C-alpha cells in the first residue's frame, strides 16, 4: 500500500514541521510502516510550499490492511492538524495478497542453494539481532 502525502501549509506555517510528527505517530503502530521523504523542499533556508511523503503499509494478511489504513490515515491527519497544514492522502491502486509459504519449495531452494555455495540466514540469526546487521 502506497500513500502519497502532500501537506499544504497555511501562510506562516511550515509543512516541514508536519513530517516529523507524521513519522513519529506512525512508528507506534503494530504493523509494518515504511516511509520516505519524496519532496522536502528545494533549499534548507526556504520554507517549502509543500512536502511529500510516501509510505508502504504492510500487514500479515490482506484482511488487516483496512484497519492499518484507517489508523495510519488518522495519524497523518492529526499530524497535519497539529501543525496547521492540510494533507492529501492517496491510496495505491495495487494491493498485494497474502504471502503463502510453500515449505517444500523453500526446502528445495535452500538445499540447492547450499549445494551451489550460498549462505543462508537462520531465523535464530535474525531474531538475535534486531538491526539485521550481523
OpenMM code with the backbone's topology and positions (N, CA, C; nanometers):
from openmm import Vec3, app, unit

residues = "UNK UNK UNK UNK UNK UNK UNK UNK UNK UNK UNK UNK UNK UNK UNK UNK UNK UNK UNK UNK UNK UNK UNK UNK UNK UNK UNK UNK UNK UNK UNK UNK UNK UNK UNK UNK UNK UNK UNK UNK UNK UNK UNK UNK UNK UNK UNK UNK UNK UNK UNK UNK UNK UNK UNK UNK UNK UNK UNK UNK UNK UNK UNK UNK UNK UNK UNK UNK UNK UNK UNK UNK UNK UNK UNK UNK UNK UNK UNK UNK UNK UNK UNK UNK UNK UNK UNK UNK UNK UNK UNK UNK UNK UNK UNK UNK UNK UNK UNK UNK UNK UNK UNK UNK UNK UNK UNK UNK UNK UNK UNK UNK UNK UNK UNK UNK UNK UNK UNK UNK UNK UNK UNK UNK UNK UNK UNK UNK UNK UNK UNK UNK UNK UNK".split()
positions = [
    Vec3(0.0853, -0.1170, 0.0000),
    Vec3(0.0000, 0.0000, 0.0000),
    Vec3(0.0894, 0.1226, 0.0000),
    Vec3(0.0699, 0.2082, -0.0935),
    Vec3(0.1483, 0.3307, -0.1031),
    Vec3(0.0552, 0.4474, -0.0768),
    Vec3(0.1050, 0.5430, -0.0006),
    Vec3(0.0283, 0.6647, 0.0232),
    Vec3(0.1166, 0.7817, -0.0115),
    Vec3(0.0634, 0.8733, -0.0884),
    Vec3(0.1357, 0.9973, -0.1151),
    Vec3(0.0724, 1.1035, -0.0270),
    Vec3(0.1553, 1.1727, 0.0457),
    Vec3(0.1067, 1.2705, 0.1419),
    Vec3(0.1622, 1.4062, 0.1061),
    Vec3(0.0739, 1.5016, 0.0811),
    Vec3(0.1188, 1.6333, 0.0406),
    Vec3(0.0518, 1.7392, 0.1257),
    Vec3(0.1118, 1.7744, 0.2376),
    Vec3(0.0512, 1.8783, 0.3203),
    Vec3(0.0650, 2.0148, 0.2550),
    Vec3(-0.0388, 2.0913, 0.2603),
    Vec3(-0.0372, 2.2266, 0.2063),
    Vec3(-0.0419, 2.3232, 0.3238),
    Vec3(0.0687, 2.3919, 0.3518),
    Vec3(0.0690, 2.4792, 0.4693),
    Vec3(-0.0157, 2.6038, 0.4478),
    Vec3(-0.0728, 2.6488, 0.5557),
    Vec3(-0.1383, 2.7781, 0.5512),
    Vec3(-0.0286, 2.8830, 0.5627),
    Vec3(-0.0522, 3.0068, 0.5204),
    Vec3(0.0535, 3.1076, 0.5284),
    Vec3(0.1123, 3.1168, 0.6688),
    Vec3(0.2439, 3.1184, 0.6770),
    Vec3(0.3119, 3.1265, 0.8049),
    Vec3(0.3341, 2.9925, 0.8716),
    Vec3(0.2871, 2.8860, 0.8117),
    Vec3(0.3055, 2.7513, 0.8666),
    Vec3(0.4093, 2.6783, 0.7824),
    Vec3(0.4902, 2.6004, 0.8471),
    Vec3(0.5935, 2.5274, 0.7741),
    Vec3(0.5542, 2.3808, 0.7643),
    Vec3(0.5389, 2.3327, 0.6423),
    Vec3(0.4971, 2.1948, 0.6228),
    Vec3(0.6034, 2.0962, 0.6673),
    Vec3(0.7282, 2.1400, 0.6798),
    Vec3(0.8331, 2.0505, 0.7267),
    Vec3(0.8094, 2.0101, 0.8723),
    Vec3(0.7370, 2.0910, 0.9498),
    Vec3(0.7049, 2.0542, 1.0872),
    Vec3(0.6066, 1.9384, 1.0904),
    Vec3(0.5291, 1.9252, 0.9856),
    Vec3(0.4292, 1.8192, 0.9764),
    Vec3(0.4949, 1.6828, 0.9611),
    Vec3(0.6038, 1.6781, 0.8837),
    Vec3(0.6636, 1.5487, 0.8504),
    Vec3(0.7154, 1.4715, 0.9715),
    Vec3(0.7930, 1.5321, 1.0622),
    Vec3(0.8382, 1.4534, 1.1780),
    Vec3(0.7238, 1.4046, 1.2654),
    Vec3(0.6203, 1.4864, 1.2805),
    Vec3(0.5056, 1.4439, 1.3605),
    Vec3(0.4372, 1.3249, 1.2955),
    Vec3(0.4264, 1.3295, 1.1632),
    Vec3(0.3644, 1.2200, 1.0897),
    Vec3(0.4459, 1.0931, 1.1079),
    Vec3(0.5771, 1.1037, 1.0934),
    Vec3(0.6649, 0.9871, 1.1088),
    Vec3(0.6585, 0.9337, 1.2504),
    Vec3(0.6563, 1.0213, 1.3482),
    Vec3(0.6545, 0.9788, 1.4886),
    Vec3(0.5249, 0.9069, 1.5225),
    Vec3(0.4140, 0.9524, 1.4683),
    Vec3(0.2867, 0.8895, 1.5027),
    Vec3(0.2735, 0.7517, 1.4392),
    Vec3(0.3329, 0.7303, 1.3243),
    Vec3(0.3181, 0.6003, 1.2591),
    Vec3(0.4087, 0.4944, 1.3192),
    Vec3(0.5130, 0.5322, 1.3917),
    Vec3(0.6024, 0.4321, 1.4486),
    Vec3(0.5396, 0.3573, 1.5652),
    Vec3(0.4302, 0.4065, 1.6186),
    Vec3(0.3667, 0.3384, 1.7313),
    Vec3(0.2718, 0.2275, 1.6854),
    Vec3(0.2535, 0.2107, 1.5584),
    Vec3(0.1613, 0.1096, 1.5083),
    Vec3(0.2241, -0.0294, 1.5136),
    Vec3(0.1405, -0.1322, 1.5250),
    Vec3(0.1875, -0.2700, 1.5370),
    Vec3(0.2305, -0.3316, 1.4045),
    Vec3(0.1860, -0.2785, 1.2935),
    Vec3(0.2170, -0.3366, 1.1648),
    Vec3(0.3415, -0.2725, 1.1055),
    Vec3(0.3787, -0.3130, 0.9848),
    Vec3(0.4966, -0.2587, 0.9182),
    Vec3(0.4592, -0.1301, 0.8444),
    Vec3(0.5258, -0.0224, 0.8793),
    Vec3(0.5009, 0.1074, 0.8171),
    Vec3(0.6367, 0.1626, 0.7751),
    Vec3(0.6565, 0.1775, 0.6453),
    Vec3(0.7834, 0.2260, 0.5921),
    Vec3(0.7578, 0.3570, 0.5184),
    Vec3(0.8347, 0.4601, 0.5477),
    Vec3(0.8122, 0.5885, 0.4831),
    Vec3(0.9400, 0.6551, 0.4392),
    Vec3(0.9287, 0.7345, 0.3342),
    Vec3(1.0401, 0.8160, 0.2864),
    Vec3(0.9905, 0.9569, 0.2576),
    Vec3(1.0821, 1.0524, 0.2574),
    Vec3(1.0512, 1.1892, 0.2172),
    Vec3(1.0774, 1.1986, 0.0678),
    Vec3(0.9722, 1.2170, -0.0122),
    Vec3(0.9892, 1.2296, -0.1572),
    Vec3(1.0194, 1.3728, -0.1973),
    Vec3(0.9647, 1.4671, -0.1236),
    Vec3(0.9908, 1.6077, -0.1525),
    Vec3(0.9906, 1.6828, -0.0207),
    Vec3(1.1040, 1.7424, 0.0121),
    Vec3(1.1148, 1.8140, 0.1379),
    Vec3(1.1510, 1.9595, 0.1201),
    Vec3(1.1395, 2.0090, -0.0007),
    Vec3(1.1766, 2.1465, -0.0290),
    Vec3(1.2936, 2.1525, -0.1253),
    Vec3(1.3340, 2.2761, -0.1598),
    Vec3(1.4415, 2.2934, -0.2579),
    Vec3(1.5720, 2.3395, -0.1940),
    Vec3(1.5610, 2.4202, -0.0911),
    Vec3(1.6795, 2.4737, -0.0225),
    Vec3(1.6554, 2.4682, 0.1275),
    Vec3(1.7621, 2.4530, 0.2073),
    Vec3(1.7449, 2.4438, 0.3522),
    Vec3(1.6857, 2.5688, 0.4165),
    Vec3(1.7098, 2.6857, 0.3606),
    Vec3(1.6639, 2.8090, 0.4251),
    Vec3(1.5333, 2.8622, 0.3671),
    Vec3(1.4649, 2.7829, 0.2867),
    Vec3(1.3379, 2.8260, 0.2267),
    Vec3(1.2266, 2.7329, 0.2751),
    Vec3(1.1210, 2.7917, 0.3309),
    Vec3(1.0071, 2.7123, 0.3749),
    Vec3(0.9387, 2.6553, 0.2508),
    Vec3(0.9268, 2.5227, 0.2423),
    Vec3(0.8678, 2.4637, 0.1217),
    Vec3(0.7179, 2.4902, 0.1136),
    Vec3(0.6714, 2.5037, -0.0090),
    Vec3(0.5284, 2.5223, -0.0311),
    Vec3(0.4528, 2.3938, 0.0003),
    Vec3(0.5196, 2.2822, -0.0198),
    Vec3(0.4591, 2.1540, 0.0165),
    Vec3(0.5692, 2.0530, 0.0426),
    Vec3(0.5326, 1.9476, 0.1118),
    Vec3(0.6222, 1.8342, 0.1318),
    Vec3(0.5462, 1.7100, 0.0890),
    Vec3(0.6197, 1.6078, 0.0563),
    Vec3(0.5552, 1.4848, 0.0115),
    Vec3(0.6257, 1.3654, 0.0740),
    Vec3(0.5467, 1.2809, 0.1350),
    Vec3(0.5964, 1.1562, 0.1927),
    Vec3(0.5324, 1.0402, 0.1187),
    Vec3(0.6021, 0.9297, 0.1148),
    Vec3(0.5439, 0.8080, 0.0574),
    Vec3(0.5612, 0.6967, 0.1591),
    Vec3(0.4535, 0.6281, 0.1874),
    Vec3(0.4541, 0.5209, 0.2863),
    Vec3(0.4111, 0.3903, 0.2232),
    Vec3(0.4725, 0.2825, 0.2675),
    Vec3(0.4255, 0.1475, 0.2383),
    Vec3(0.3666, 0.0952, 0.3689),
    Vec3(0.2460, 0.0473, 0.3625),
    Vec3(0.1795, -0.0072, 0.4795),
    Vec3(0.1627, -0.1569, 0.4565),
    Vec3(0.2180, -0.2350, 0.5489),
    Vec3(0.2157, -0.3799, 0.5317),
    Vec3(0.1535, -0.4474, 0.6533),
    Vec3(0.0696, -0.5448, 0.6258),
    Vec3(0.0080, -0.6243, 0.7320),
    Vec3(0.0276, -0.7721, 0.6986),
    Vec3(0.0212, -0.8580, 0.8004),
    Vec3(0.0386, -1.0008, 0.7741),
    Vec3(-0.0680, -1.0590, 0.6817),
    Vec3(-0.1880, -1.0033, 0.6845),
    Vec3(-0.2940, -1.0538, 0.5968),
    Vec3(-0.3678, -0.9351, 0.5346),
    Vec3(-0.4258, -0.9609, 0.4207),
    Vec3(-0.4977, -0.8558, 0.3487),
    Vec3(-0.6174, -0.8043, 0.4290),
    Vec3(-0.6748, -0.8916, 0.5107),
    Vec3(-0.7923, -0.8508, 0.5886),
    Vec3(-0.7589, -0.7455, 0.6936),
    Vec3(-0.6317, -0.7370, 0.7358),
    Vec3(-0.5907, -0.6377, 0.8357),
    Vec3(-0.5579, -0.5020, 0.7731),
    Vec3(-0.5379, -0.4985, 0.6427),
    Vec3(-0.4940, -0.3756, 0.5769),
    Vec3(-0.5907, -0.2586, 0.5940),
    Vec3(-0.7217, -0.2784, 0.5809),
    Vec3(-0.8126, -0.1644, 0.6027),
    Vec3(-0.8015, -0.1046, 0.7431),
    Vec3(-0.7741, -0.1867, 0.8428),
    Vec3(-0.7589, -0.1373, 0.9793),
    Vec3(-0.6346, -0.0499, 0.9883),
    Vec3(-0.5229, -0.0988, 0.9310),
    Vec3(-0.3991, -0.0204, 0.9314),
    Vec3(-0.4160, 0.1078, 0.8504),
    Vec3(-0.4828, 0.0994, 0.7359),
    Vec3(-0.5074, 0.2194, 0.6547),
    Vec3(-0.5785, 0.3266, 0.7368),
    Vec3(-0.6823, 0.2864, 0.8071),
    Vec3(-0.7603, 0.3828, 0.8855),
    Vec3(-0.6755, 0.4436, 0.9980),
    Vec3(-0.5978, 0.3600, 1.0672),
    Vec3(-0.5134, 0.4116, 1.1758),
    Vec3(-0.4062, 0.5054, 1.1219),
    Vec3(-0.3405, 0.4651, 1.0139),
    Vec3(-0.2348, 0.5487, 0.9569),
    Vec3(-0.2923, 0.6813, 0.9076),
    Vec3(-0.4063, 0.6755, 0.8428),
    Vec3(-0.4653, 0.7995, 0.7937),
    Vec3(-0.4995, 0.8944, 0.9088),
    Vec3(-0.5484, 0.8410, 1.0184),
    Vec3(-0.5760, 0.9261, 1.1352),
    Vec3(-0.4461, 0.9870, 1.1886),
    Vec3(-0.3373, 0.9104, 1.1868),
    Vec3(-0.2075, 0.9647, 1.2299),
    Vec3(-0.1651, 1.0800, 1.1395),
    Vec3(-0.1769, 1.0592, 1.0074),
    Vec3(-0.1349, 1.1615, 0.9121),
    Vec3(-0.2192, 1.2879, 0.9267),
    Vec3(-0.3500, 1.2690, 0.9407),
    Vec3(-0.4386, 1.3847, 0.9523),
    Vec3(-0.4190, 1.4586, 1.0856),
    Vec3(-0.3933, 1.3848, 1.1926),
    Vec3(-0.3717, 1.4516, 1.3214),
    Vec3(-0.2401, 1.5289, 1.3203),
    Vec3(-0.1377, 1.4765, 1.2519),
    Vec3(-0.0111, 1.5498, 1.2409),
    Vec3(-0.0317, 1.6789, 1.1626),
    Vec3(-0.1103, 1.6725, 1.0565),
    Vec3(-0.1384, 1.7933, 0.9783),
    Vec3(-0.2179, 1.8936, 1.0612),
    Vec3(-0.3154, 1.8461, 1.1350),
    Vec3(-0.3961, 1.9329, 1.2195),
    Vec3(-0.3104, 2.0005, 1.3261),
    Vec3(-0.2189, 1.9243, 1.3861),
    Vec3(-0.1337, 1.9778, 1.4922),
    Vec3(-0.0380, 2.0853, 1.4422),
    Vec3(-0.0057, 2.0830, 1.3138),
    Vec3(0.0908, 2.1795, 1.2595),
    Vec3(0.0257, 2.2854, 1.1717),
    Vec3(-0.1054, 2.2809, 1.1589),
    Vec3(-0.1743, 2.3816, 1.0789),
    Vec3(-0.1627, 2.3598, 0.9297),
    Vec3(-0.1386, 2.2382, 0.8894),
    Vec3(-0.1269, 2.2062, 0.7464),
    Vec3(-0.2495, 2.1289, 0.7014),
    Vec3(-0.2636, 2.1189, 0.5713),
    Vec3(-0.3653, 2.0327, 0.5123),
    Vec3(-0.2934, 1.9130, 0.4553),
    Vec3(-0.3615, 1.7995, 0.4483),
    Vec3(-0.2988, 1.6787, 0.3956),
    Vec3(-0.3898, 1.6154, 0.2907),
    Vec3(-0.3280, 1.5642, 0.1881),
    Vec3(-0.3991, 1.4907, 0.0837),
    Vec3(-0.3448, 1.3485, 0.0869),
    Vec3(-0.4324, 1.2515, 0.1059),
    Vec3(-0.3903, 1.1114, 0.1136),
    Vec3(-0.4408, 1.0392, -0.0104),
    Vec3(-0.3519, 0.9724, -0.0792),
    Vec3(-0.3882, 0.8958, -0.1986),
    Vec3(-0.3554, 0.7492, -0.1734),
    Vec3(-0.4503, 0.6632, -0.1994),
    Vec3(-0.4287, 0.5199, -0.1852),
    Vec3(-0.3695, 0.4639, -0.3149),
    Vec3(-0.2872, 0.3638, -0.3006),
    Vec3(-0.2315, 0.2969, -0.4183),
    Vec3(-0.3407, 0.2154, -0.4870),
    Vec3(-0.3268, 0.2005, -0.6149),
    Vec3(-0.4226, 0.1185, -0.6884),
    Vec3(-0.3945, -0.0301, -0.6694),
    Vec3(-0.2669, -0.0643, -0.6593),
    Vec3(-0.2270, -0.2050, -0.6491),
    Vec3(-0.2115, -0.2453, -0.5040),
    Vec3(-0.2727, -0.3554, -0.4698),
    Vec3(-0.2570, -0.4136, -0.3369),
    Vec3(-0.2033, -0.5545, -0.3581),
    Vec3(-0.1289, -0.6011, -0.2624),
    Vec3(-0.0690, -0.7321, -0.2739),
    Vec3(-0.1368, -0.8293, -0.1796),
    Vec3(-0.1575, -0.9491, -0.2266),
    Vec3(-0.2225, -1.0514, -0.1457),
    Vec3(-0.1275, -1.1091, -0.0419),
    Vec3(-0.1839, -1.1882, 0.0455),
    Vec3(-0.1059, -1.2549, 0.1489),
    Vec3(0.0021, -1.3412, 0.0845),
    Vec3(0.1154, -1.3516, 0.1526),
    Vec3(0.2201, -1.4408, 0.1050),
    Vec3(0.1924, -1.5797, 0.1604),
    Vec3(0.1871, -1.6752, 0.0710),
    Vec3(0.1660, -1.8135, 0.1121),
    Vec3(0.2995, -1.8863, 0.1047),
    Vec3(0.3351, -1.9547, 0.2122),
    Vec3(0.4626, -2.0254, 0.2173),
    Vec3(0.4459, -2.1660, 0.1609),
    Vec3(0.5434, -2.2083, 0.0827),
    Vec3(0.5479, -2.3428, 0.0283),
    Vec3(0.6709, -2.4089, 0.0891),
    Vec3(0.6511, -2.4861, 0.1955),
    Vec3(0.7619, -2.5449, 0.2698),
    Vec3(0.8487, -2.6348, 0.1828),
    Vec3(0.7877, -2.7097, 0.0932),
    Vec3(0.8646, -2.7993, 0.0051),
    Vec3(0.9553, -2.7189, -0.0859),
    Vec3(0.9017, -2.6149, -0.1467),
    Vec3(0.9809, -2.5318, -0.2366),
    Vec3(1.0916, -2.4588, -0.1601),
    Vec3(1.0608, -2.4105, -0.0392),
    Vec3(1.1617, -2.3435, 0.0429),
    Vec3(1.2782, -2.4384, 0.0745),
    Vec3(1.2451, -2.5616, 0.1119),
    Vec3(1.3480, -2.6599, 0.1472),
    Vec3(1.4335, -2.6937, 0.0257),
    Vec3(1.3712, -2.7135, -0.0911),
    Vec3(1.4460, -2.7427, -0.2140),
    Vec3(1.5367, -2.6265, -0.2532),
    Vec3(1.4864, -2.5052, -0.2399),
    Vec3(1.5652, -2.3869, -0.2733),
    Vec3(1.6884, -2.3782, -0.1842),
    Vec3(1.6680, -2.3965, -0.0529),
    Vec3(1.7807, -2.3873, 0.0398),
    Vec3(1.8814, -2.5000, 0.0144),
    Vec3(1.8337, -2.6214, -0.0053),
    Vec3(1.9247, -2.7344, -0.0288),
    Vec3(2.0073, -2.7127, -0.1555),
    Vec3(1.9424, -2.6720, -0.2633),
    Vec3(2.0146, -2.6485, -0.3887),
    Vec3(2.1071, -2.5274, -0.3782),
    Vec3(2.0628, -2.4246, -0.3071),
    Vec3(2.1472, -2.3072, -0.2876),
    Vec3(2.2728, -2.3406, -0.2111),
    Vec3(2.2587, -2.4190, -0.1049),
    Vec3(2.3761, -2.4602, -0.0272),
    Vec3(2.4709, -2.5437, -0.1121),
    Vec3(2.4149, -2.6282, -0.1993),
    Vec3(2.4985, -2.7091, -0.2888),
    Vec3(2.5784, -2.6204, -0.3841),
    Vec3(2.5259, -2.5024, -0.4134),
    Vec3(2.5948, -2.4072, -0.5012),
    Vec3(2.6840, -2.3110, -0.4228),
    Vec3(2.6895, -2.3269, -0.2893),
    Vec3(2.7764, -2.2427, -0.2074),
    Vec3(2.7109, -2.1195, -0.1490),
    Vec3(2.5797, -2.1082, -0.1561),
    Vec3(2.5100, -1.9924, -0.0998),
    Vec3(2.5008, -2.0049, 0.0521),
    Vec3(2.5100, -1.8917, 0.1212),
    Vec3(2.4903, -1.8880, 0.2659),
    Vec3(2.3488, -1.8416, 0.2938),
    Vec3(2.2870, -1.9001, 0.3935),
    Vec3(2.1512, -1.8635, 0.4313),
    Vec3(2.1491, -1.8158, 0.5760),
    Vec3(2.0671, -1.7176, 0.6047),
    Vec3(2.0499, -1.6664, 0.7396),
    Vec3(1.9402, -1.7476, 0.8074),
    Vec3(1.9667, -1.7914, 0.9278),
    Vec3(1.8654, -1.8677, 1.0006),
    Vec3(1.7738, -1.7724, 1.0761),
    Vec3(1.6600, -1.8229, 1.1196),
    Vec3(1.5689, -1.7409, 1.1992),
    Vec3(1.6352, -1.6978, 1.3289),
    Vec3(1.7180, -1.7835, 1.3853),
    Vec3(1.7878, -1.7504, 1.5095),
    Vec3(1.8804, -1.6306, 1.4873),
    Vec3(1.9494, -1.6268, 1.3723),
    Vec3(2.0375, -1.5137, 1.3412),
    Vec3(1.9571, -1.3839, 1.3356),
    Vec3(1.8436, -1.3893, 1.2722),
    Vec3(1.7616, -1.2696, 1.2572),
    Vec3(1.7046, -1.2265, 1.3922),
    Vec3(1.6549, -1.3210, 1.4694),
    Vec3(1.5918, -1.2868, 1.5963),
    Vec3(1.6910, -1.2399, 1.7014),
    Vec3(1.8156, -1.2815, 1.6905),
    Vec3(1.9142, -1.2416, 1.7910),
    Vec3(1.9713, -1.1018, 1.7654),
    Vec3(1.9427, -1.0441, 1.6500),
    Vec3(1.9974, -0.9132, 1.6172),
    Vec3(1.8896, -0.8300, 1.5499),
    Vec3(1.8253, -0.7429, 1.6249),
    Vec3(1.7115, -0.6667, 1.5746),
    Vec3(1.7475, -0.5734, 1.4597),
    Vec3(1.8711, -0.5277, 1.4537),
    Vec3(1.9081, -0.4342, 1.3481),
    Vec3(1.9291, -0.5044, 1.2155),
    Vec3(1.9423, -0.6368, 1.2175),
    Vec3(1.9643, -0.7107, 1.0946),
    Vec3(2.1073, -0.7133, 1.0510),
    Vec3(2.1964, -0.6476, 1.1245),
    Vec3(2.3382, -0.6451, 1.0878),
    Vec3(2.4115, -0.7468, 1.1732),
    Vec3(2.4764, -0.8408, 1.1095),
    Vec3(2.5461, -0.9468, 1.1817),
    Vec3(2.6938, -0.9226, 1.1783),
] * unit.nanometer
topology = app.Topology()
chain = topology.addChain("A")
for resn in residues:
    res = topology.addResidue(resn, chain)
    for name in ("N", "CA", "C"):
        topology.addAtom(name, app.Element.getBySymbol(name[0]), res)
